[in-house]
């Protein structure tokens, strides 16, 4: 009995996350009994907010609104969050079939919402980091593609330049060769013609 009272006192002094992790393994509840208990609680337990619980929820909600008003806020805070807090606190009280929502119920609801906000921010940061990394990878890939395209264009232009130079060289060489050949041929032809003319007529 003393152990049970000490465990209950210890539970009341600990936050919700510690109490959930320290659940006692020697008090399992059968599934059918748990379903009946939840149905009974839904039907007959209708708790109302106490002044202390309402003050705690109001203070936490105003703090969220104040923090959410900044430009860096990643979680939008609206009246739906306040309604969620109230429903969580009422569900906590309904779980114990109480008619009044106490401050402890409100603090448990606040703990659940706080954990959710931290998880949301953590996931948001992870997604943001992945997006930044993905964009950087795309930028690097695009830069590499542009670099290789530039290199290929430079190689192509260099090859084209060499081909043009070769064509110009061949053209000039052939032109000069043909010109010289024609010039020499005509010179020899004229020389022979003159020689024959002189030999025959003179």
Secondary structure, 3 states (H helix, E strand, C coil): CHHHHHHHHHHHHCCHHHHHHCCCCCCCCCHHHHHHHHHHHHHHCCCEECHHHHHHHHHHHHHHHHHHCCCCCCCCCCHHHHHHHHHHHHHHHHHCCCCEECHHHHHHHHHHHHHHHHHHHHHHHHHHHHHHHHHHHHHHHHHHHHHHHHHHHHHHHHHHHHHHHHHHHHHHHHHHHHHHHHHHHHHHHHHHHHHHHHHHHC
